Amino acid sequence: MGFFDHLQKGGAFSLQPKKPQVRKVAQARPPATASRSTPSTPDARPRRPQPSSDPSRKVSAVKSRSVSSDADARPAKQRLSTPSRIRKRPTPETRLSSDDDVSDSDTSFEVRKRARTSASAEPDPDRRLRSVKAFSEEGARPFKMVHAADITSEQKAGKFKPGFGAEGKPTEILLQYPSASQRERYDLVVPRENDGFRPIDDIVQVIETVSDNYIPEDDSEEFNNETTGIRRRLRRALAVVSETQFKDAVNDYNEAIERLRANGSLAKRLDTTHRMVLPWVERMLTQIYARTVSPRVESLRQYENGTDNVYGELLPRFISNIFKETKLKSGQVFVDLGSGVGNVVLQAALEIGCESWGCEMMSNACDLADLQQAEFKARCRLWGIAPGKTHLVRGDFLEQQSIVDVLKRADVILINNQAFTPQLNNELINHFLDMKEGCKIVSLKSFVPAGHKIQSRNLNSPINLLKVQQKNYWSNSVSWTDVGGTYFIATKDSARLKAFTENSL
């Protein structure tokens, strides 16, 4: 349950063709409060201060078919099907900053419309995706992780029923990941309600992700043949509601993965790959969130409205685009100030492979972030991926010395400051003095007022060091509204201030 369910609006995990993104840009919308969305799967996720949508705005439910339903399946009553409608999930009320400046509409900024290109990161020749340990004998040793069966049999046992029309105790099935790791345990069950975890869908999506990103072309026929391939057999089993056919297809997949790993084919494919495409990243992050935060998502509603400690989330596609716009690379440092449950920190470490830091002061979010970080390491081991190092710090990011120190060497800093109070935004500005040249600061509210010019009377202001670009984001990029909006990338560039000073002498 949570923000990852918003991803299905964009078709990230749907079997339907991806819908074109709608370029609806927010135009000076007044501050308002609203509820956050409730997704239809437990795939979710959170962050720090954010604005919320207008409660009077009618939110239409978006249909997103589960992988448990096939296009050529039998009538609905004869099919294995999990719920297909996405519903908005209540979330803590939030409010916009009370700051009344109009910097968000400053026409002096360079405005560029985002091109309709893939949000996936650009290839990075220095990025090494494969975890050598995960593919070694040492990687085969048991390690702690949250199995899918742990969710359905322990945490929420009463919310599931056996799949494929079965009765009695659900069937357990094991799923092999590309590395030498232990297999994950799944119960073949479906949720009783529309917002439950869908383990059968998860199995199919894992197999499809592995097929797309790990299997060499010479071996792809076994997985992708439109008649006899493992992917097609899985969908046919769902269409005819056959547990036996489904289990047989998964068993054949497991054997194929074991064989391809043993002969080195999977490792060879990873070693020639220098980026993770967004659907791959989303699948891993979704699994992590579903097993850690989703069962405890209610605790995130304890954020206090009207303070800096309110809640909202930037969604993975938007974050991935930010990585592209800032040209973040594996050898660099990323910092998220107000990191919530750590989603963006984990995404940077996974998708880019960079050193990734986050700081959060709300204890409930920090507790969930710790759970996510532990499961993140386990999931990376399952998938055989070597991520960047992650650091999640508790406390006020203005006071934590480790954060103060890392800001001095950061390459990209994300500050989700839309709902920060003016006082906090002003305090943050003073830290720009210590940031290195070329550091990029991404925010939803500009730190540079509209029409600002360097003058003798403001010569000592830190904002004179910033060169700002205003950019647009698409609809379904943030958790609190379905429409698009603007964000800002400020680059520390002392050249203008230096030129002004020299010309004034």
C-alpha distance (Angstrom), angle and dihedral (degrees) to the residues before:
residue distance angle dihedral
M1 . . .
G2 3.75 . .
F3 3.71 146.3 .
F4 3.78 98.4 -20.7
D5 3.75 88.3 71.0
H6 3.78 87.5 69.4
L7 3.77 86.7 66.6
Q8 3.76 90.2 72.1
K9 3.78 89.0 65.6
G10 3.76 86.9 69.3
G11 3.78 91.8 45.3
A12 3.79 95.4 -112.9
F13 3.80 93.8 144.1
S14 3.77 101.4 14.4
L15 3.77 123.3 109.9
Q16 3.79 88.1 -136.6
P17 3.81 119.0 95.8
K18 3.75 111.1 -90.2
K19 3.78 112.3 -91.6
P20 3.79 116.5 -127.8
Q21 3.77 111.9 -99.9
V22 3.78 114.2 -105.5
R23 3.75 115.3 -125.6
K24 3.78 98.2 -143.5
V25 3.78 108.2 151.7
A26 3.77 120.3 -165.2
Q27 3.78 111.7 -116.5
A28 3.78 113.9 -156.8
R29 3.78 94.4 -49.7
P30 3.80 113.6 -173.5
P31 3.80 118.2 -114.7
A32 3.76 112.5 -90.2
T33 3.76 140.5 162.6
A34 3.73 128.5 -123.0
S35 3.74 145.0 149.7
R36 3.74 124.7 -83.0
S37 3.70 121.9 -120.2
T38 3.72 129.0 -87.2
P39 3.73 112.6 -146.4
S40 3.73 128.9 -145.7
T41 3.77 95.8 -125.8
P42 3.75 131.0 44.1
D43 3.70 89.0 -113.8
A44 3.75 100.0 113.7
R45 3.69 148.5 129.4
P46 3.95 150.3 -165.3
R47 3.82 150.2 -149.2
R48 3.80 144.2 172.6
P49 3.84 136.2 -74.1
Q50 3.77 115.5 -7.2
P51 3.76 141.3 152.5
S52 3.76 122.0 -106.5
S53 3.76 132.6 -136.0
D54 3.78 127.9 -100.4
P55 3.82 110.3 -84.0
S56 3.79 89.7 -144.8
R57 3.78 90.5 60.2
K58 3.77 111.4 103.6
V59 3.78 110.5 -126.8
S60 3.76 112.3 -153.7
A61 3.78 118.1 -149.3
V62 3.78 112.7 -114.7
K63 3.74 118.1 -140.9
S64 3.78 114.6 -131.7
R65 3.74 117.4 172.3
S66 3.76 118.4 -133.2
V67 3.78 118.1 -124.9
S68 3.78 84.5 -117.9
S69 3.81 87.2 75.3
D70 3.76 120.2 67.4
A71 3.79 127.6 -156.1
D72 3.77 92.8 -124.5
A73 3.76 95.0 38.6
R74 3.78 127.0 131.4
P75 3.83 121.6 -94.0
A76 3.78 113.1 -55.4
K77 3.78 96.1 -103.8
Q78 3.82 89.6 57.2
R79 3.79 96.6 46.7
L80 3.76 134.4 84.7
S81 3.75 100.5 -117.6
T82 3.74 136.3 166.3
P83 3.82 121.0 -153.4
S84 3.75 114.4 -72.3
R85 3.79 108.1 -165.4
I86 3.77 123.4 94.6
R87 3.77 115.3 -141.8
K88 3.76 130.1 -167.8
R89 3.79 112.9 -105.2
P90 3.79 119.5 -139.5
T91 3.76 112.8 -112.5
P92 3.79 136.0 176.9
E93 3.75 114.1 -70.3
T94 3.76 113.6 -105.4
R95 3.76 134.9 -174.6
L96 3.76 137.6 -151.9
S97 3.75 119.5 -104.6
S98 3.78 112.2 -81.6
D99 3.77 88.8 -131.8
D100 3.80 106.9 121.7
D101 3.78 99.3 -159.5
V102 3.77 117.1 124.2
S103 3.76 99.1 -139.0
D104 3.80 91.7 126.0
S105 3.79 89.3 70.3
D106 3.77 97.7 41.4
T107 3.77 106.2 143.5
S108 3.78 91.6 -163.6
F109 3.79 90.4 76.2
E110 3.76 118.6 92.9
V111 3.79 104.5 -103.5
R112 3.78 119.1 -156.6
K113 3.75 125.2 176.7
R114 3.76 113.9 -133.6
A115 3.76 113.3 -109.7
R116 3.77 118.9 -126.5
T117 3.76 96.4 -108.3
S118 3.75 132.8 130.4
A119 3.78 113.5 -70.7
S120 3.80 90.5 -143.3
A121 3.79 117.7 115.7
E122 3.77 119.4 -95.6
P123 3.83 116.2 -103.7
D124 3.80 111.8 -84.6
P125 3.84 112.7 -157.3
D126 3.80 89.8 -158.9
R127 3.80 94.0 54.9
R128 3.78 114.8 104.4
L129 3.78 108.9 -164.8
R130 3.79 103.3 -178.2
S131 3.76 121.5 88.0
V132 3.80 104.8 -142.0
K133 3.80 90.3 -160.2
A134 3.79 93.4 53.7
F135 3.82 90.9 55.5
S136 3.82 94.5 45.8
E137 3.79 132.2 84.4
E138 3.78 88.1 -98.2
G139 3.79 88.4 59.7
A140 3.80 89.9 61.2
R141 3.80 91.9 66.2
P142 3.83 114.7 107.9
F143 3.80 116.6 -98.0
K144 3.77 136.3 179.5
M145 3.80 116.9 -87.8
V146 3.79 139.6 143.2
H147 3.79 108.2 -103.7
A148 3.79 119.9 -151.4
A149 3.80 87.0 -119.5
D150 3.80 89.2 59.5
I151 3.79 89.2 64.3
T152 3.78 97.6 46.1
S153 3.80 99.5 37.9
E154 3.79 101.6 36.8
Q155 3.80 116.2 15.4
K156 3.80 98.8 38.4
A157 3.78 105.6 8.1
G158 3.82 95.4 145.9
K159 3.80 92.7 53.7
F160 3.80 95.6 65.8
K161 3.78 137.6 65.3
P162 3.82 131.1 -166.6
G163 3.78 114.4 -79.1
F164 3.80 128.8 -130.9
G165 3.80 90.5 41.3
A166 3.80 91.8 -71.3
E167 3.78 124.7 151.5
G168 3.77 132.5 -145.4
K169 3.78 123.3 18.1
P170 3.82 114.4 8.1
T171 3.79 119.4 -112.7
E172 3.81 116.3 -107.1
I173 3.78 119.7 -140.2
L174 3.82 132.5 -175.0
L175 3.80 124.0 -136.7
Q176 3.80 125.0 -159.1
Y177 3.80 120.3 -144.9
P178 3.84 123.3 -152.9
S179 3.81 95.5 -95.4
A180 3.79 128.8 72.0
S181 3.81 89.5 -98.2
Q182 3.75 130.3 125.3
R183 3.80 117.6 -81.6
E184 3.79 122.6 -101.2
R185 3.80 119.7 -115.6
Y186 3.81 118.2 -129.3
D187 3.79 132.1 -179.9
L188 3.79 112.7 -144.0
V189 3.79 95.4 -125.7
V190 3.81 138.4 129.6
P191 3.81 127.6 -143.9
R192 3.79 118.8 -99.8
E193 3.80 90.3 -142.0
N194 3.79 133.9 44.9
D195 3.79 96.6 -105.9
G196 3.78 101.2 53.4
F197 3.80 133.0 118.7
R198 3.82 112.3 -90.6
P199 3.82 109.4 -148.5
I200 3.82 93.9 176.3
D201 3.80 89.9 55.4
D202 3.78 89.7 47.8
I203 3.80 91.5 54.7
V204 3.80 92.2 51.6
Q205 3.80 93.0 45.9
V206 3.81 92.5 49.6
I207 3.81 91.2 51.5
E208 3.80 91.9 47.7
T209 3.81 91.9 48.0
V210 3.80 91.2 50.0
S211 3.81 90.5 47.3
D212 3.80 91.5 52.2
N213 3.80 98.6 44.9
Y214 3.80 111.3 24.2
I215 3.79 108.6 33.6
P216 3.83 117.2 91.7
E217 3.79 115.3 -127.5
D218 3.79 92.0 -112.8
D219 3.82 89.9 60.9
S220 3.79 99.2 37.7
E221 3.83 96.1 96.9
E222 3.81 91.3 74.4
F223 3.80 89.5 58.3
N224 3.80 105.1 30.5
N225 3.79 107.6 34.0
E226 3.81 105.1 129.7
T227 3.79 92.5 -134.4
T228 3.80 109.1 28.2
G229 3.80 103.2 16.5
I230 3.80 120.8 121.5
R231 3.81 92.4 -117.7
R232 3.79 92.0 53.7
R233 3.79 91.9 46.1
L234 3.80 91.2 53.7
R235 3.78 92.1 53.2
R236 3.78 92.4 44.9
A237 3.81 89.3 52.5
L238 3.79 89.6 54.0
A239 3.78 91.7 46.4
V240 3.80 93.8 53.6
V241 3.82 93.0 35.7
S242 3.79 93.8 -122.3
E243 3.79 116.3 157.0
T244 3.79 90.6 -176.1
Q245 3.80 93.4 56.1
F246 3.78 90.8 45.6
K247 3.81 92.8 51.6
D248 3.80 91.7 46.4
A249 3.80 91.4 52.7
V250 3.82 92.2 49.0
N251 3.82 91.2 47.9
D252 3.80 90.7 51.8
Y253 3.79 89.5 48.7
N254 3.81 91.0 51.6
E255 3.80 91.6 50.9
A256 3.80 92.1 47.5
I257 3.81 92.4 50.7
E258 3.80 91.9 48.4
R259 3.81 90.4 50.8
L260 3.82 95.2 46.7
R261 3.78 92.0 47.2
A262 3.79 92.1 49.3
N263 3.81 92.9 52.6
G264 3.80 92.3 46.8
S265 3.81 97.6 -113.7
L266 3.81 95.5 124.2
A267 3.80 93.7 48.1
K268 3.81 91.0 47.7
R269 3.82 91.6 52.9
L270 3.83 91.8 49.3
D271 3.79 92.5 47.4
T272 3.79 90.6 58.0
T273 3.81 93.1 48.2
H274 3.80 118.6 90.5
R275 3.78 103.5 178.1
M276 3.78 140.3 37.7
V277 3.79 114.4 -128.7
L278 3.78 115.7 -133.4
P279 3.84 99.5 -108.9
W280 3.80 88.6 55.5
V281 3.80 91.2 49.8
E282 3.79 91.9 46.2
R283 3.80 93.0 51.2
M284 3.80 92.3 55.1
L285 3.80 94.9 43.6
T286 3.78 90.6 46.6
Q287 3.79 91.4 53.8
I288 3.80 91.0 50.0
Y289 3.78 94.1 49.5
A290 3.80 94.3 44.7
R291 3.80 91.3 55.1
T292 3.80 98.4 44.3
V293 3.79 117.4 19.0
S294 3.81 102.9 26.5
P295 3.82 95.2 66.0
R296 3.82 88.6 50.9
V297 3.79 101.0 33.8
E298 3.82 93.0 121.9
S299 3.79 89.8 75.4
L300 3.80 90.0 67.6
R301 3.79 90.1 67.5
Q302 3.77 90.1 71.4
Y303 3.79 92.5 82.8
E304 3.79 112.0 123.1
N305 3.78 115.5 -117.3
G306 3.79 117.7 -132.5
T307 3.81 96.0 31.2
D308 3.79 136.9 83.5
N309 3.80 87.1 -93.5
V310 3.79 100.6 77.8
Y311 3.76 126.3 122.0
G312 3.80 139.8 -116.6
E313 3.78 138.1 127.3
L314 3.77 141.2 -130.9
L315 3.79 108.6 -139.7
P316 3.82 124.0 -125.0
R317 3.80 97.6 -107.2
F318 3.81 90.6 54.5
I319 3.81 91.4 46.0
S320 3.80 91.2 48.9
N321 3.79 89.8 52.8
I322 3.82 89.5 51.1
F323 3.80 88.6 54.9
K324 3.79 89.3 53.5
E325 3.81 94.7 45.9
T326 3.80 92.3 50.5
K327 3.83 92.6 41.5
L328 3.80 91.5 -129.5
K329 3.83 111.6 -172.6
S330 3.78 137.1 -167.8
G331 3.80 94.8 -102.0
Q332 3.79 93.8 55.1
V333 3.81 138.1 84.5
F334 3.81 125.7 -110.3
V335 3.83 124.6 -167.6
D336 3.81 127.9 -170.3
L337 3.80 113.2 -163.5
G338 3.79 107.6 -155.8
S339 3.79 95.2 19.1
G340 3.81 100.0 177.6
V341 3.80 110.2 -165.2
G342 3.80 90.8 -8.9
N343 3.80 101.0 -102.0
V344 3.80 98.0 138.7
V345 3.80 92.2 42.4
L346 3.79 90.1 55.3
Q347 3.80 92.8 44.2
A348 3.81 92.1 53.8
A349 3.80 92.1 49.1
L350 3.81 91.6 47.1
E351 3.79 103.8 38.2
I352 3.81 98.4 35.7
G353 3.81 101.6 22.3
C354 3.80 91.8 -135.8
E355 3.78 130.9 139.6
S356 3.79 102.5 -86.0
W357 3.81 129.7 -162.1
G358 3.79 134.1 -176.3
C359 3.78 135.6 178.6
E360 3.80 127.1 -162.0
M361 3.80 131.4 168.9
M362 3.83 101.8 -165.6
S363 3.79 107.7 97.3
N364 3.81 96.6 -149.9
A365 3.80 91.6 54.5
C366 3.81 91.3 44.4
D367 3.80 91.2 53.8
L368 3.79 90.6 53.2
A369 3.80 90.7 45.0
D370 3.80 89.6 57.1
L371 3.81 90.2 52.3
Q372 3.78 90.7 49.0
Q373 3.78 93.3 48.9
A374 3.82 91.6 52.7
E375 3.81 92.3 48.6
F376 3.81 90.1 43.6
K377 3.79 90.3 61.8
A378 3.81 91.0 47.8
R379 3.82 93.0 48.5
C380 3.80 92.7 48.5
R381 3.78 87.9 53.2
L382 3.82 91.2 50.0
W383 3.79 92.3 50.4
G384 3.81 92.6 41.0
I385 3.82 94.1 -121.4
A386 3.81 126.7 147.1
P387 3.82 106.6 -145.9
G388 3.77 129.1 -170.0
K389 3.80 118.3 -93.1
T390 3.80 115.1 -82.3
H391 3.79 126.8 -149.2
L392 3.81 120.9 -173.6
V393 3.80 113.5 -171.8
R394 3.80 126.1 -166.1
G395 3.76 119.8 -142.1
D396 3.80 143.5 39.4
F397 3.80 109.6 -27.5
L398 3.79 89.9 -145.0
E399 3.79 90.7 60.4
Q400 3.81 107.9 31.6
Q401 3.81 107.1 102.7
S402 3.80 94.1 -151.7
I403 3.81 89.4 57.8
V404 3.81 93.1 44.6
D405 3.81 88.3 53.1
V406 3.81 97.1 45.9
L407 3.82 91.8 49.0
K408 3.80 88.0 65.3
R409 3.81 91.2 62.7
A410 3.81 100.0 30.6
D411 3.81 119.8 125.6
V412 3.81 97.8 -167.4
I413 3.80 126.5 22.1
L414 3.79 122.8 -171.8
I415 3.81 117.0 -156.7
N416 3.77 112.7 179.9
N417 3.80 90.6 -161.2
Q418 3.79 103.1 152.7
A419 3.80 92.5 113.7
F420 3.81 97.7 31.6
T421 3.78 115.4 120.1
P422 3.82 116.9 -108.8
Q423 3.80 89.0 -110.9
L424 3.81 92.9 58.3
N425 3.81 92.4 45.4
N426 3.82 89.5 52.2
E427 3.80 92.4 49.0
L428 3.79 90.2 52.1
I429 3.79 91.6 55.2
N430 3.80 91.5 66.2
H431 3.80 89.8 62.6
F432 3.80 91.5 61.4
L433 3.80 89.4 77.8
D434 3.81 91.4 69.7
M435 3.80 97.0 45.4
K436 3.79 118.0 105.5
E437 3.79 124.5 -106.5
G438 3.78 112.2 -84.8
C439 3.81 94.7 23.5
K440 3.81 110.3 145.7
I441 3.81 120.7 -140.8
V442 3.80 115.3 -161.6
S443 3.80 117.6 -162.1
L444 3.79 140.1 156.8
K445 3.78 92.0 -135.1
S446 3.79 118.7 46.0
F447 3.78 118.8 -117.6
V448 3.81 89.3 -153.1
P449 3.85 114.2 75.9
A450 3.79 119.9 -127.3
G451 3.77 113.8 -81.0
H452 3.79 94.0 6.4
K453 3.81 114.4 170.9
I454 3.77 130.7 -176.0
Q455 3.80 108.9 -108.2
S456 3.79 136.6 164.5
R457 3.81 91.5 -103.3
N458 3.84 93.7 55.5
L459 3.79 97.8 34.7
N460 3.81 93.5 123.2
S461 3.81 96.4 50.6
P462 3.84 113.7 119.5
I463 3.80 91.3 -139.8
N464 3.82 88.7 71.2
L465 3.80 85.6 74.8
L466 3.81 93.1 61.7
K467 3.78 129.0 90.9
V468 3.80 106.8 -164.5
Q469 3.79 133.7 -156.2
Q470 3.79 121.7 -171.1
K471 3.80 115.7 -146.4
N472 3.78 137.8 179.5
Y473 3.77 128.1 -122.0
W474 3.79 124.4 -156.9
S475 3.78 130.1 -116.4
N476 3.81 116.9 -77.4
S477 3.80 92.1 31.5
V478 3.81 97.3 116.3
S479 3.78 132.7 40.4
W480 3.80 99.7 -125.2
T481 3.81 100.2 57.9
D482 3.79 140.6 21.1
V483 3.80 95.5 -140.2
G484 3.78 128.6 83.9
G485 3.77 128.3 -110.2
T486 3.78 145.1 166.5
Y487 3.76 135.3 -72.1
F488 3.78 134.3 -179.7
I489 3.79 136.6 -129.1
A490 3.79 112.4 -160.9
T491 3.80 117.4 -169.9
K492 3.78 120.3 -160.3
D493 3.79 103.5 -121.2
S494 3.80 119.4 160.7
A495 3.81 93.7 -174.9
R496 3.80 96.7 94.7
L497 3.79 93.8 48.5
K498 3.80 91.0 46.2
A499 3.81 91.3 50.3
F500 3.81 92.0 48.6
T501 3.79 91.6 49.2
E502 3.80 93.0 49.3
N503 3.80 92.4 48.2
S504 3.79 90.9 49.7
L505 3.78 93.1 56.8
